[in-house]
Amino acid sequence: MIILKWKKALALALAASVLLLSGCEKKQAAAAEGKIGGTIIVLTNRTDVVDTKFQEYKEAFEQKYPGTNVEFEAITDYEGTVRTRMSTNEYGDVLCKPGIQTIDYPRYFEPLGSIEEFNEKFNFTQGSNAIDYQGTAYAYPVMGVVGGGIVYNKKVFKKAGITKTPRNTEEFYTALQAIKDKTDAVPIFMNYPAGWTLVQWEGGVTAFTDDTDYKNKMVHQSEPFQKGTAHYELYKLMYEVVKRGLCERDMLASDWEMSKQELADGKIGCMVLGSWAITQIKNLASNPDDIGYMPMVAEVNGKKYAEASLDTPLCINVHSKNKATARAWIEFLVHETDWVEFNESIPAVKGGKYPSVLDSFNELGVTYFEMNKPPVGEEGLYDTLDKESEIGFWSDPEKKRIVDAAMGTTNETFEQIMDDWNKRWAKARKNRNKN
């Protein structure tokens, strides 16, 4: 009898444990789905609108979802600061996706659904700025931009007698020289001290090629920075505008916020920036129509190309304790606000209209395209070689090196820098192939 009672008690205990575990699983599932409410922290690189436009959206969101509270944290050095914070669990609830490898997405971001579902609803899901890893989407598309174009002041160009938008590098040099000779404006502003502003040039590399597999092919090339290649020609342009004295004289006395205002006021002719910057400059101009956007000054066999790609998509911190509200905020911003129109950007949601600010692209017959994703087995290889070669396409040290050489503060030539890049890249490929 004692043995039977013990067995019965054990069975009851096991049954209770199963029920308890089952209850915990259901509770965890419910927590994952969650109720919309409570406070979320949104990290953003948009320091210019955090106290204005974002406050409008905050009020509307909190009215729609009573009991919620959205707090913004605007970060100037977004990439550097957020990457550092990602070594902890404290990097907000919602954040703009920083430039990390796709293999690391599951470590930092909450899964949002299958890539097939996202492909049906959004543009820019198949380009080089991947939102997914192994079939799961970890970032939510917001809008597309044309990278590496040129924001310019129309009045300055008109005063210099420039009547046609420059199509190629030679026409661009001529236009900048005319601004220098005929106006008081700085022809092109580099914003050297900021660093990240020089990185904006990288977005224009795809204008120098018509090959949508350009980057995928680079991983199999030991000398991808030879004369005539897209990267060589892009950074030769950067080098030449400095070498020819077509930029600001005092390279160390510039400031991003100041440069935006001076471009808006006609004290600067143009700056190389992504289309995301257009609205920021327009908002500072006494006449917003004075601000225009032209494609990167490059041609391939007489034709012009521009990569229309995904601007920084939004992610949910995998460690967030309020994922349901974080998801609700992202969907609200994308589907229920005028954020895309406000930025004069290309809607990520399918069926949206291209903004009128890109009319000059149409006039020049620009063909838009997206870079192809890497083939299976080579995901992240381009970024890996970039990192291991220490070239840093999306960081500023090598861009500053090019500018330093052009200013004459170092004894390097542009060709020597490109040769060095080729050697670094070849070494990184060799080391990678050994592993």
MARTORLUM-685889 format. One line per 4 residues: number of its first residue (from 0); their letters; for each residue x, y, z of C-alpha. Coordinates in pm, 1 decimal. Each point is the difference from the previous one (the first is absolute). Example, Ala and Ser with C-alpha at 12.3 -4.5 7.8 and 13.67 -1.06 7.14 Angstrom:
residues 2
0	as	1230.0 -450.0 780.0 ~ 137.0 344.0 -66.0
//
This chain:
residues 435
0	miil	0.0 0.0 0.0 ~ 283.5 240.4 85.5 ~ 164.9 -66.6 -338.6 ~ -328.2 55.0 -187.0
4	kwkk	-67.0 325.7 187.2 ~ 352.9 116.5 -77.7 ~ -41.4 -81.1 -368.5 ~ -335.4 179.2 -8.0
8	alal	151.6 306.5 167.0 ~ 288.3 -4.9 -247.1 ~ -240.0 -22.5 -292.9 ~ -202.2 293.6 134.5
12	alaa	317.6 202.2 49.3 ~ 117.4 -73.9 -353.3 ~ -339.2 95.0 -138.5 ~ 9.2 325.2 195.9
16	svll	348.9 71.2 -135.4 ~ -117.2 -56.4 -356.2 ~ -292.8 235.2 54.8 ~ 230.1 255.5 160.2
20	lsgc	248.8 -17.9 -287.2 ~ -280.7 19.2 -251.9 ~ -132.3 307.4 177.8 ~ 344.0 158.0 -9.5
24	ekkq	29.7 -66.5 -374.0 ~ -337.6 160.8 -60.5 ~ 95.4 292.9 219.9 ~ 326.9 46.5 -189.7
28	aaaa	-180.4 -20.1 -333.9 ~ -245.9 261.7 117.8 ~ 284.2 219.0 116.9 ~ 165.9 -31.4 -339.6
32	egki	-321.5 105.2 -168.2 ~ -72.5 239.6 283.3 ~ -241.2 283.0 52.7 ~ 63.7 343.3 -140.0
36	ggti	77.2 230.9 288.2 ~ 275.4 139.3 216.8 ~ 313.7 189.9 -93.3 ~ 233.8 -58.8 -291.1
40	ivlt	329.0 172.2 -79.3 ~ 62.3 78.1 -367.2 ~ 359.9 61.3 -105.0 ~ 32.2 226.8 -303.7
44	nrtd	263.5 174.9 -207.2 ~ -247.3 275.8 -88.8 ~ 115.0 263.7 244.4 ~ -165.5 264.7 -217.1
48	vvdt	-361.6 -108.0 51.7 ~ -2.8 -172.6 336.9 ~ -155.1 305.4 167.3 ~ -236.3 88.1 -284.3
52	kfqe	-133.6 -256.2 -247.0 ~ 55.9 -296.5 228.3 ~ -198.6 172.1 272.6 ~ -300.2 14.9 -235.1
56	ykea	28.2 -372.8 -62.6 ~ 48.7 -70.9 370.2 ~ -321.7 184.8 87.4 ~ -200.1 -176.6 -271.0
60	feqk	136.3 -342.7 98.7 ~ -70.9 48.5 369.0 ~ -354.8 112.0 -83.5 ~ -54.6 -312.2 -208.5
64	ypgt	148.7 -223.3 269.0 ~ -92.3 142.3 342.5 ~ 245.1 -96.7 269.2 ~ 302.1 15.6 -228.1
68	nvef	295.0 237.6 24.8 ~ 259.6 50.4 -272.5 ~ 335.5 145.0 99.6 ~ 259.9 99.3 -261.6
72	eait	374.3 -6.0 33.5 ~ 165.5 195.8 -281.4 ~ 362.7 -94.8 -63.9 ~ 238.9 205.0 -214.0
76	dyeg	272.5 -262.8 -44.0 ~ -263.1 -266.9 -48.3 ~ 206.3 -285.9 -143.9 ~ 284.8 25.6 247.9
80	tvrt	-217.4 55.4 305.8 ~ -257.0 -268.6 -75.6 ~ 255.9 -262.6 -92.9 ~ 170.9 59.7 333.8
84	rmst	-329.5 -26.5 188.5 ~ -83.8 -323.7 -179.2 ~ 271.4 -167.7 206.5 ~ -255.2 32.8 280.1
88	neyg	-375.0 -62.0 -3.3 ~ -78.8 369.9 26.8 ~ -48.3 131.1 -351.7 ~ -357.9 116.3 12.8
92	dvlc	-312.5 -186.1 -103.1 ~ -12.7 126.7 -359.4 ~ 310.5 99.6 -192.9 ~ 115.9 81.5 -349.8
96	kpgi	196.0 -299.9 -123.3 ~ 372.5 69.0 28.8 ~ 242.7 -145.4 -251.2 ~ 59.1 -347.5 139.3
100	qtid	34.8 -333.5 -179.1 ~ -317.9 -194.8 -71.1 ~ 131.0 -301.4 191.1 ~ -22.8 211.9 316.7
104	ypry	-364.8 100.3 -46.2 ~ -145.7 -278.5 222.4 ~ 240.3 98.3 276.9 ~ -121.0 358.5 16.1
108	fepl	-342.1 30.2 -164.4 ~ -343.4 -148.0 48.8 ~ -128.9 -211.7 -293.1 ~ -288.0 177.2 -175.0
112	gsie	-127.9 -259.4 -244.9 ~ 102.8 -193.3 -309.5 ~ 176.8 175.8 -283.8 ~ -264.5 -138.6 -237.0
116	efne	-267.2 197.1 185.3 ~ 209.8 316.1 -16.0 ~ 76.2 -49.7 -369.8 ~ -371.9 12.6 -76.7
120	kfnf	-54.7 332.0 180.5 ~ 322.5 197.4 -41.2 ~ 256.4 119.0 -251.2 ~ 373.2 -7.9 76.1
124	tqgs	-3.2 -338.2 173.3 ~ 234.5 -165.6 -249.7 ~ 275.2 259.9 -23.0 ~ 342.9 4.2 159.1
128	naid	-131.8 164.0 320.1 ~ -151.7 -327.7 114.9 ~ -279.9 -9.7 255.6 ~ 3.8 -378.8 38.6
132	yqgt	216.2 -289.7 102.0 ~ -74.6 -359.2 -101.7 ~ -354.2 82.8 -107.0 ~ -104.3 203.8 303.2
136	ayay	-43.5 378.0 -7.3 ~ 160.6 186.7 289.2 ~ -51.1 356.8 -124.9 ~ -309.5 188.9 -114.0
140	pvmg	30.6 199.0 -326.4 ~ -100.8 365.0 23.4 ~ 115.8 179.0 -312.3 ~ 242.0 -13.9 -286.8
144	vvgg	263.3 256.3 -87.3 ~ 233.1 71.1 -285.0 ~ 343.2 -21.6 153.0 ~ 293.5 221.3 -77.5
148	givy	-176.5 267.6 -201.8 ~ 75.1 370.0 31.8 ~ -211.5 253.0 189.3 ~ 49.4 339.8 -162.6
152	nkkv	-115.3 359.7 13.7 ~ -165.9 89.3 -329.8 ~ 52.9 374.9 44.6 ~ 374.8 -46.9 39.0
156	fkka	19.8 -212.9 -314.0 ~ -212.0 250.8 -193.1 ~ 213.6 293.1 116.5 ~ 307.1 -187.0 -125.9
160	gitk	-164.2 -34.0 -341.4 ~ -54.8 -375.2 26.2 ~ -312.9 -77.0 -200.3 ~ 25.6 -376.7 -34.2
164	tprn	38.6 -264.5 268.1 ~ 352.5 -150.6 -22.9 ~ -10.5 -352.2 -140.4 ~ 358.6 -110.7 61.7
168	teef	312.9 86.9 196.8 ~ 145.0 241.3 -256.0 ~ -322.3 199.5 -21.6 ~ -10.3 1.9 380.0
172	ytal	354.6 137.2 32.2 ~ -91.3 272.3 -250.7 ~ -313.9 89.5 195.6 ~ 185.1 18.1 332.3
176	qaik	271.6 217.0 -152.2 ~ -269.7 236.7 -131.3 ~ -146.7 29.1 349.8 ~ 344.9 76.5 136.7
180	dktd	69.4 262.9 -266.6 ~ -339.6 171.5 -20.4 ~ -148.4 -19.2 351.0 ~ 101.6 33.2 363.6
184	avpi	-123.9 -350.8 81.4 ~ 217.6 -300.0 82.8 ~ -52.7 -227.4 -303.5 ~ -15.0 -330.7 188.0
188	fmny	19.9 -52.2 374.3 ~ 178.3 -309.4 133.6 ~ -67.8 40.2 373.9 ~ 325.4 -180.6 77.8
192	pagw	-9.6 14.3 385.3 ~ -338.9 -170.6 23.5 ~ 138.1 -311.4 -166.7 ~ -334.0 -168.7 -63.5
196	tlvq	-75.0 264.8 -263.5 ~ 292.3 -132.0 -206.3 ~ -146.1 -348.0 36.3 ~ -307.2 122.9 -188.5
200	wegg	206.3 -18.2 -319.6 ~ -2.2 -380.1 18.7 ~ -370.3 5.6 -82.0 ~ 86.8 131.6 -346.6
204	vtaf	225.9 -286.8 -102.7 ~ -276.5 -183.2 -184.6 ~ -43.9 296.9 -236.7 ~ 336.1 -94.9 -150.7
208	tddt	-113.8 -346.8 -106.5 ~ -293.0 -159.9 -180.0 ~ 77.2 -341.0 150.8 ~ -248.8 -102.4 269.9
212	dykn	247.9 -268.7 109.1 ~ 287.4 245.6 36.0 ~ 46.5 -61.6 372.0 ~ -57.4 -374.6 -28.2
216	kmvh	278.9 -20.6 -258.2 ~ 239.6 205.8 212.7 ~ 31.8 -279.9 255.1 ~ 164.0 -212.1 -272.9
220	qsep	238.3 272.3 -119.3 ~ 345.2 67.6 142.6 ~ 29.4 348.7 -153.2 ~ -348.6 156.3 -2.6
224	fqkg	130.4 357.1 35.4 ~ 174.0 40.0 -332.8 ~ -55.1 301.0 -224.3 ~ -338.2 -21.7 -167.1
228	tahy	-170.6 -188.5 282.0 ~ -290.3 160.4 182.0 ~ 179.8 54.6 330.0 ~ 309.0 142.0 -169.1
232	elyk	-198.7 250.5 -205.9 ~ -221.4 106.8 291.4 ~ 289.3 76.9 231.6 ~ 203.3 157.2 -280.8
236	lmye	-286.8 250.1 -16.6 ~ 31.6 62.9 374.7 ~ 374.3 42.8 -38.5 ~ -22.8 236.1 -297.7
240	vvkr	-250.5 249.4 145.8 ~ 235.9 47.2 295.2 ~ 319.6 -3.1 -210.1 ~ -144.5 265.1 -235.2
244	glce	-99.0 225.9 289.4 ~ -372.4 -23.5 -69.7 ~ -98.3 -59.3 362.8 ~ 30.1 200.5 323.1
248	rdml	344.9 140.5 74.2 ~ 10.1 -68.4 373.3 ~ -83.9 -368.0 14.3 ~ 15.4 -12.4 379.4
252	asdw	-240.9 284.2 74.2 ~ -326.6 -152.5 -116.6 ~ -306.6 -124.7 179.4 ~ -291.3 -212.0 -125.5
256	emsk	-281.3 218.2 130.7 ~ 175.7 311.0 -124.4 ~ 56.7 -149.3 -344.6 ~ -366.8 -89.1 -38.3
260	qela	-100.3 357.9 69.7 ~ 264.9 142.2 -233.6 ~ -109.6 -230.5 -282.4 ~ -358.7 114.3 60.0
264	dgki	112.9 365.3 -0.5 ~ 202.4 -26.4 -321.2 ~ 341.5 27.3 162.6 ~ 76.6 -353.7 -117.6
268	gcmv	-70.3 -133.1 -347.5 ~ -45.1 -370.3 71.8 ~ 79.0 -298.1 221.0 ~ 8.9 -374.2 -71.3
272	lgsw	-276.8 -151.7 211.8 ~ -271.9 -261.2 -18.5 ~ -349.8 114.6 -92.1 ~ -90.6 -25.2 370.1
276	aitq	169.2 341.1 46.1 ~ -216.5 191.6 -247.3 ~ -277.8 82.0 245.2 ~ 244.5 103.2 270.2
280	iknl	157.2 258.1 -230.2 ~ -333.9 115.8 -141.8 ~ -136.7 60.8 348.5 ~ 281.6 247.6 61.5
284	asnp	-38.4 192.3 -326.2 ~ -199.5 322.2 -28.4 ~ -125.4 -142.1 -330.3 ~ -6.2 -382.4 9.7
288	ddig	-25.8 -12.7 -379.5 ~ 356.7 132.5 -19.8 ~ 122.0 -342.8 114.2 ~ 34.1 -274.7 -257.5
292	ympm	142.7 -349.9 -27.0 ~ 205.7 -125.8 -291.6 ~ 127.8 -349.4 -74.5 ~ 362.8 -88.8 56.8
296	vaev	206.7 141.6 -287.6 ~ 83.9 -327.3 -171.0 ~ -81.5 -168.9 -327.4 ~ 47.0 -355.5 -122.6
300	ngkk	13.8 -17.9 -378.8 ~ -192.1 327.0 -18.3 ~ -276.0 -114.8 234.2 ~ -73.2 94.9 360.3
304	yaea	-83.5 -236.8 283.7 ~ -100.9 40.4 362.0 ~ -56.6 -255.4 270.9 ~ -333.5 44.7 171.5
308	sldt	46.8 -182.2 326.3 ~ -149.5 -44.6 341.0 ~ 73.2 278.7 244.9 ~ 67.2 -101.2 359.2
312	plci	-284.0 -240.5 88.4 ~ -129.6 -31.2 354.4 ~ 70.7 -286.5 237.0 ~ -120.1 -117.1 339.8
316	nvhs	257.4 -70.4 267.7 ~ -10.8 -373.8 65.7 ~ 37.9 81.6 370.8 ~ -291.0 246.7 3.7
320	knka	-257.6 -58.9 272.0 ~ -270.8 171.9 -202.1 ~ 18.6 -153.2 -346.6 ~ -370.4 28.4 -78.2
324	tara	2.9 377.4 47.2 ~ 327.5 24.6 -190.2 ~ -154.8 -184.1 -296.1 ~ -311.9 215.5 18.2
328	wief	211.1 315.9 -13.1 ~ 189.9 -116.1 -309.0 ~ -317.2 -96.2 -185.7 ~ -167.1 326.3 101.8
332	lvhe	292.8 206.7 -129.2 ~ 12.3 -180.3 -334.1 ~ -369.6 -43.2 -74.4 ~ -177.3 283.1 183.5
336	tdwv	223.1 306.9 -18.8 ~ 140.3 226.2 -271.4 ~ 360.1 -83.1 93.6 ~ 95.4 -122.6 -347.8
340	efne	-158.3 300.3 -172.1 ~ 157.8 234.5 253.9 ~ 341.6 -137.4 -95.3 ~ -80.4 14.3 -371.8
344	sipa	112.0 -360.8 -22.1 ~ -114.4 -304.9 -192.4 ~ -263.6 -199.3 192.5 ~ 109.6 -347.8 100.3
348	vkgg	-364.2 -108.8 -8.1 ~ -75.7 -121.4 -350.5 ~ -202.0 229.0 -225.6 ~ 140.3 326.0 136.5
352	kyps	96.3 296.3 -217.8 ~ 352.3 127.8 -55.4 ~ 46.9 354.5 137.6 ~ 11.8 298.5 -234.5
356	vlds	344.1 96.0 130.7 ~ 137.0 -282.0 -217.8 ~ -133.8 164.4 -317.8 ~ 354.1 87.2 -109.7
360	fnel	80.2 -371.2 2.1 ~ -285.0 -58.7 -244.0 ~ 111.0 291.0 -219.1 ~ 347.4 -152.9 -29.8
364	gvty	-144.2 -343.0 -73.9 ~ 139.1 -165.0 311.3 ~ -63.5 -373.5 27.3 ~ -75.0 -114.5 355.9
368	femn	110.8 -340.0 120.9 ~ 78.3 -199.1 312.5 ~ 320.0 -192.5 53.1 ~ -53.7 -374.5 5.0
372	kppv	29.0 -191.4 323.1 ~ 303.6 -227.0 39.0 ~ -42.9 -359.7 -115.8 ~ -67.7 -269.1 258.4
376	geeg	310.2 -71.1 204.6 ~ 150.8 344.0 -59.1 ~ -230.5 205.2 220.5 ~ 199.3 258.3 190.8
380	lydt	326.0 -77.3 -184.9 ~ 22.2 347.2 -154.4 ~ -36.2 159.5 344.0 ~ 246.9 -247.4 149.7
384	ldke	269.5 77.8 -256.7 ~ -66.8 371.1 45.1 ~ 49.5 -37.6 374.9 ~ 305.0 -227.1 -15.4
388	seig	171.6 213.5 -263.9 ~ -70.5 304.7 220.2 ~ -111.7 202.2 -301.0 ~ -330.0 83.6 164.9
392	fwsd	-239.9 95.7 -276.7 ~ -245.2 137.6 255.6 ~ 250.7 158.1 237.3 ~ 207.5 315.0 -35.5
396	pekk	374.2 -66.5 61.2 ~ 86.1 -90.4 -360.2 ~ -212.8 286.0 -135.3 ~ 194.9 240.9 218.7
400	rivd	317.5 -160.9 -130.2 ~ -106.7 84.2 -356.1 ~ -83.8 358.4 94.4 ~ 329.5 36.0 188.8
404	aamg	189.4 -115.7 -308.1 ~ -194.5 242.4 -221.3 ~ 72.3 290.5 237.8 ~ 369.3 -85.7 0.2
408	ttne	19.4 -62.4 373.2 ~ 142.6 -344.5 -81.6 ~ 237.9 -109.7 -275.7 ~ -229.0 -269.2 -138.9
412	tfeq	-150.3 7.0 -345.5 ~ -348.9 -122.0 -77.8 ~ 143.0 -289.4 -201.8 ~ 211.0 -108.0 297.1
416	imdd	-308.9 -9.0 221.0 ~ -187.5 -212.7 -253.9 ~ 298.8 -233.9 -32.7 ~ 0.5 -37.1 377.2
420	wnkr	-372.6 -79.8 -3.6 ~ 60.9 -269.1 -261.5 ~ 275.5 -156.4 212.7 ~ -215.1 5.9 313.4
424	waka	-294.8 -151.3 -182.6 ~ 213.4 -274.5 -155.9 ~ 149.8 -83.6 338.9 ~ -345.4 -19.0 160.9
428	rknr	-119.9 -232.1 -278.7 ~ 308.2 -218.3 37.9 ~ -45.3 -30.1 376.5 ~ -369.4 -69.8 -42.7
432	nkn	67.6 -277.8 -252.0 ~ 244.2 -166.9 240.2 ~ -269.4 -32.9 266.9
//
